[in-house]
Amino acid sequence: MPKTRYFQGTQCYNQIDVEGGDQAVDSESDWNVETAVKVADAVVFEKSGKHLRDVEADLLRGSWNGETYGNMAFRLSYSLTTLRQDYGKTLWKNLSDALGERVTKPNFKEALKREWERRKQFPFPPHPLPRDLESPDSGPVGVDSPFYIERPPAESRSYEKIVLPGALIRIKAPRQMGKTSLLNRILAYAGKQGYQTLSLNMEEVEEAKFDKLDNFLRWFSSYVSVKLNLQPQLDNYWNEDIYGSKVSCKTYFECYLLPQIDNPLVLGLDGVDRLFPYHHISQEFFALLRNWHEEAKNKDIWKKFRLVVAHSTEDYGKLNINQSPFNVGEPIELPEFTTPQVQELARRHGLDGKDTPVPQLMEIVGGHPYLIRLALYRLALGEVKLEDLLRDAATDAGIYNAHLRRHLATLQQQPKLSATLQKVVSASEPVKIDTMQGYKLDSMGLIKRNGDNSSPRCNLYRVYFTNHLGDDL
């Protein structure tokens, strides 16, 4: 029986044509841009253990269609330099290493086609092995993970801003939207530019450090010192009684830490919403960070200091916005995945083709990154069937129960907020709600707003909270 050529996920393989017939599918007509992208992804993965990034796949598609770097940069929302030097050079080098020949923008079609024809004789597994899959509950998506989906222009804007003197980037979104994954990529990009980078997740800081501002700032300054491989010298620069804690901390950075380093320092602060309940800490600390950012306009020493702040918007609004860093710098908001992005993620889980679950999943959870990834992960492992996942999604027996219960617990502590959400989920059309309650629900990621009207963020929330909020009011 003839063999039929298929590509599934990021891997290609042969399958026996069970219907028989004289004509094989792997004909010249099968050689197209998407086949080329999948072959490129397969060979790069086999060589390096890393899949193509979204932007690299887009580069191949654009190059296939004869686009210039300038046209692609405009269409993909990247700077010309970033697209050509950072992504283009890396792509062609990785393909050259994988194929054992020099691959360039003008000749990549022929090089990949030769590889495609050669591989017709070799079978590949149709799906990633279970050990290759990554649980969305295992933490941020790794910098080199094939399961990270770029959401242009978030990445390109961040990379372009972090190289500017005194840069401040603030990433904001509800929980489980990918803030830490993006922050880690910004730090990795900065590291490739020769910058010194360090990160601090506020969730890891013990409670005792938040008892008083001076103790917190002394700990913070010592932490940065140690991470820079410098001996803490707080006593030589710190005088709380005369100058106060904030001035002492600023002096320590300005006169000791920053002069010790030759290259810019990029500090990533993750989970800073942990500080929100500690008003005596948060208001002063955020005002201090804002001052450092503004000092870069006047003092060269502060141009070396770059800051990336990531925070959940679920508790946003508890601070005086004029005394926080959240109204300065470059704001980066993380939207939901688009349909093409979910389709690409499904492909990377080996779930593409005619039986892709994308339409059904997006019908119930929209493009929520965590909810989509969790479903694709469970489906790819074979732990749940699609029909069972969809049936149980909004119940305590479903895969989303922990996510839904977390939101429910928050709502049950705030009766007005709970009542407002019930109004939204019980309405068949978008409804007008109290401005502040709507702001909070939107910040939690539970509703979407269109002008003055609001509706549930997705059908999962509509069904679940319709069933769970009514009895509590």
N, C-alpha and C positions, 0 to 999 in steps of 0.2 A: 504494500500500500504506500502511496506517496506520503511524504511528510509535509506538514503545514508549518510555516514559520510564524511564530508569535513573539510579541514583546509584551511583558507584563511587569508592572512595578518598574524597577530600574534595571531589570535583568532580561536577557533574551533566552529563548529556549525553543526546542523542537517538540512538536506534538504529532502523533500519528493521526492521519486523517481518517476518523472512524467511519465516515460516510463513503469512503472510497473515491473513485474518480481518477481521471487521468491528468488533471491540471493542478499543479502545486501553487500555493498562494505566494510563496517567496519568489515572486517574479520581479522584473524591473520596476513595475508600477508600485511595488511596496517601498521603494527607495524614495523617501520624502524627508522633509525637515524634522518631523517628530521622530522618525526612525533614527535619523542622524543624532539627535539629541540623546536618545536612549542608548545608542551605541557608545557615544562619548561618555555618558554617565557610567556605563558598565565598565569601560576600560579604565577610566580614572579611579573608580572605586576598587577595582582589582589591584591596581598598582599602589594606591595610597591609603585605601580604607576609608576614603572620604568621597561623598557624592558631590556632584556639581551643585553649586549654589544657584538660587533662582536667577540672579543677575547673569551668571555665566550661561545658563540655558537661554536666557533672553538674548544674550550676545550672539550665540550660535544662530538663533532664529533670525535675528536682524541681519547678520552677516550672510546667511543663506539667501536672504531676499535682496542682497546688494546694498544694504543701508550703510552709510558712513558712520563713523564713531560720533560725529556731531549730531546727526539725526537721532541716533539711538540714545545719546545722552539726554537730548531734549525730551524724547518720548518716555524714557524711563526715570526722569527726574534726578539724574546724576550730573555732576560736573564732568566736562570733557576729560579733564586730567584724571579724575578718579576712575572713570570708566575705562579709559585707554591704559593708564599706567598701573592701576591697582588690580583691576579685574581682567582686562584684556591680556596683559603680559602673563599673568598667572595662568589664565585659561590655556593659552597656546603652549606655555611651558609644560603644564601638566599633561596636555594631550601629546606633546612631543615625547615626554618621558614614558607615557603609557604605551605609545605606538612604536617607539624606537626609531622615529624619523622626525625630521624638522617639520612641524605643523605651524602654519601661519593663517592669517585671515584669508588670503587669496587661495590657498590650496587645501583647506581643511575638508572640503566636500569630497575630494578624490581620496584623501587619506582615510576618512571614515568609511567611505564606500568600500574600499579595499578590505578594511577590517570586517565590515558587515558581510561581504561575500565569503571571506575566510571562515567566519563563525557559523556559517550555515551547516557546517559539519559537526558542530559541537553543541551538546545540550546544556542548558542552564536551568536551575530550579525556578519554578514560576513565581514563588513568593520568597520574601526574606525569611530566613530561619528564625524561630522564636527568640533565640538568644540575641539576634540582631535588633529586635524591636526595643523601644524605650518607653517605659511607663511614664505617663504625664504626672504621676504622683511621686516620681523619684527626684524632683527638684527642677531647677532651670534646665533648659535645653542647652546641651554642651556647645561650645563655640564651633566645634568641627562636626556637629551632629547633622546627619542628613534629614532630620525631622524638624529642623528649624525652617520656618517659612518667612521670607522677608515680606514686609509690608511697606513698599515704597510710598512716600519718600522718607520714612522714619530713619532707616539706616543711613542713607546717603546724606541726609541733612545733618545727622549726628556726627558722621565722620568729617564733614566739611567744617562744622562748628568747633569740634574739639581741638583743632590745630590752631585756632585763633587765640591770641594772647588774652589771658584772664577769662577764658570761656566758662560759661555756666549753662549746663543742659539739665532740664528738669523733665523727667519722664513720669507721666501721671496716667492712671487708669485704674479701674476696679481690680480686685484681686484676681489672680489666675488669668491675666491677659498677656503675660510675657514681658513684664517690666524688667525683671532681673536678667532674663536671657538677653535682652537688648543692652542693658547696662554692661554685662560681661563682654559683649561684642565691641562696644565702644572702647572699653579698657584694652581689649586685645588689639584693636586697630591702633590705639595710641601707643601701645608697646612696640608695634612694628615701626612706628615713626621714631623710635629711640627714646620715648618718654619714660619716666619712671611712673609706675602705676601701683596703686594699692586700693583695696576695697574694705568697707566696713559695713556689715549688716547689723543694724540697730537691734534686730531681734535677738542677736547673740550677746548683747550687753546685759550684764546682770543687774537686777533691780536696785541693788545698793548704790550703784553709780549715779542714780537719778535723785538722790536725796537732797542735793544742793548743787547750785550752779558751779561753784568753785571746784568741788570734787569732780564733777563731770568734765569740766574743761581741762583740769589737770590730767585726768585719766586719758582724755582724748588726745592731748598733746603728747603724752608719753607713748600712747599706742602708735601714733604716726612716727615718732622718733624711732621706736624699735623696728617698725616695718621698713624704715629707710636705712636700717643697720647703723643707726646713730645712738650714741649714749645719751639718755635723757639728761638735760641740764636745766631743769625747771627752776631750781633755787637761784640760779644766776640771773634769771629774767623775770621772775614772778614776785609780785608784791600786791596781794589782795587788799591789804589795809590802805595803801596809798593810792594805787592806780585802779584797783578793782580787777575782777577776774577776766572780763572781756578784753580790757586793754593789755593785761598781762599775757593772755593767750595770743593776741595779735602780735605783741612784741616778740614773743617766743618764736612764732613762725617767721616774722619779718627779719629779725636780727640773728636767729640761730639756724632754724631748719632750712629755709629757702636759700640762704647763702652757701649752705653746705653741698648743694646739688648743682650740677652743671646744666642738666636738661630739665624741661618742664615737668612738673609733678601733676598727675591726674588722680584725683581722689574720688572714688565712687562711694557714695553713701546710699545704701539700700534700706528700704523699710523705715524711712524716717517718720512715718506715721506712728511708729512706736512711741515717739516723743510727744505726740499731741496731748495725751492726758496730763502730762507733766508741764503745766503752763509756766512754772518758774524756770524750767529748763528750755522748753521749745521756743518761747518768744525771744529769749535772749540769744540763744544759739543760732537761730535762723537769721536774726538781725545781724549777728556777727558775720555769718557767711555772706550775706548780702553786701555788707560793708567791704569784705575782702574782694568780692567781684567788682565793686565800683572802684576800689583802689587801683585796679589794673589800668584805669584810664589816666592815672596820675603818677604812679610809681612803677618803675621798671621791674622791681623785685617781685611785684604781685602779678606781673604778666606771665611769670613762670607757673602760677598756680591755676589749675583747671579743675572744675568741679562738675560731677554728674550726680544728680539727686533723683532718686526714684521713690515714689510714694503711692500708696493706695488712695483713691479718692473716696473710699467708703466712709472714712471719718473726716473727710475734707470739709472745711468751712468752720472749724472750731478755733481757727487762728485769726488774728488781726492781719489781714492780707498785706497791709502796708509795712508790717514788721517781719515779714517772712521772705524767703528767697523765691517764693512761688509766683511773683509777678515781675520777675526780671529774668534775663537770660533767654535761652531758646526753649520754648515749650514743645515737647514731643508727646502727642497723644496717640495711643495705640487703638486703632479701630478693630472691629471684627474682621475675620477673614472674608474675602470675596469668594464667589463660587469658583472661579478658576484656581484660587489659592487652596480651597478645600479639595478640589479635584487633584491638584498636584500632591497634596499631603496624602490623599487616598492612594495615589499611584506609588508613593514611597512606602506605603504599608502593604503594597501588593494587592490592592483592592480596586484597581482600575478595570477598564473593559466594560462590556455591556451590563455586567451585574454590579456596577459601582453603587454603593449605598448613599452617595452624596445628596441626591435630591431628597430622599426620605429624611436624612439626618438634618439637613438645613431647614426642612419644613418644621421641625420641632425645636431645634436649638439655634437656628440662625447660623451665624459664623463665629460663635463664641469659641476662642482658641482651645481652652481647656476642655470644654464639653465635646467639641469635635474630636480632639486628640484622644480623649478617653474612650469614645465610642469606636474609633478606628483601631485603637490598640486592642480593645477587647474582641472586636470582630476579627482582626488579623490573627490573634492567638487562637481563635476558635472557641473562646470561653462563653460566647453568647451568640445566638442567632439574631439576625436583623429584626425579624418579626417579634421576637421576645423582647429585644431591647426597646423597640418602639412601643410595645404594649405596656411595659412596666416603667417606662422612663419617668413618669410623674408620680410614681408611687414609692413607698418606703422599701419596696423590694427591688427597685431599679438601680442602675449603676450610678445615678446622679444623687442618690439619697443623702450622702454626706454634704455635698454642695448645697442642696436645697435646705437641709436642716440648719446649716449655718446661717443662712439668710432668715429662716423662720425664727430662730432664736433671737436675732437682732430685732426683728419686727415685733415680736411679742414683748420686748422691753420698752417699746415706743408705741403706745396705743394710737396716737394721731397718725403716725407714719403707716401703721398697719391698716387703719381705716382708709387712708388715702389710697394705698395700693389695692385694697379690696374694691374700691370704687373703679379703679382703672381696669382690673382684670375681669370685673363683672359686666363691663360695658361692651357692647358689640361694635362700637365706633370709638375713635379717640375722644377723650373727654378733657375738659379744663379742670385743673386742680390747683390747690394752694401753691404759690410760687416757691416757698421755702421747702415744703414737703416734696414738691416735684424735684427741686434741686437735689435733695438728699437721695431720693429714689433713683434719679438719673446717675448720681455719683456712685451709688451701689451697683449700678449696671442692671437694675431691674426693669426700668422703663426706657422708652425712647421718646424724645420730644420733637414735635413738629410745630414750631410757633408756640402758641399758647396751649396746644392740645398734647395729650400724652396717651400712649398705648403700651402694652407689655412688650418687653424687649424680645421675647420669643414665646412661642406657644407652650413650651415647657413651663414657663413661669405662670402663664395664664391658667393652665389646668391645675398645677400644683397649688397655687395660692388661692384659687377659687375653692378648692377642697379643704384647705387648712386654715384659712383666715376667718371664714364666716362664723365659726363657733366660738372664736376668741373675742368677738366684739360685743 
